[in-house]
Amino acid sequence: MIERSSFKMIVKALLKTVASMSPSAILLMVLIHYFPYTGLARIITVPTTLVINVLFIAIGHPLSLRLKRLHYKVLLWLLIIIITVAVTLFMYPQESGPAVVDILWDKLAGK
């Protein structure tokens, strides 16, 4: 039987994983909605993106346990979330035309 403290640690780790995956998952849904013309590349890149993001998060868990101060932990998780969002943006395919990142950058620049 699982001890109560280890069960709490497992639940806490799962909640951190879900919370840190949610920005990139939401971004992925938005990208699928606004950039649907990806051909067959989306079949490969979406699962690959999710696996890479989970790997970054899995690396972040032991690192955050080693940090003592709360603000370092917050900075670490913000950095991990920014990395996962960047991975999601840069790996999203576009069948024809410029890359999604280029289109978004041009829209932000007002072009």
HELIX and SHEET records of a PDB file:
HELIX    1   1 ARG A    4  TYR A   34  1                                  31    
HELIX    2   2 ALA A   41  ARG A   66  1                                  26    
HELIX    3   3 LEU A   70  MET A   91  1                                  22    
HELIX    4   4 VAL A  100  ALA A  109  1                                  10    
END                                                                             
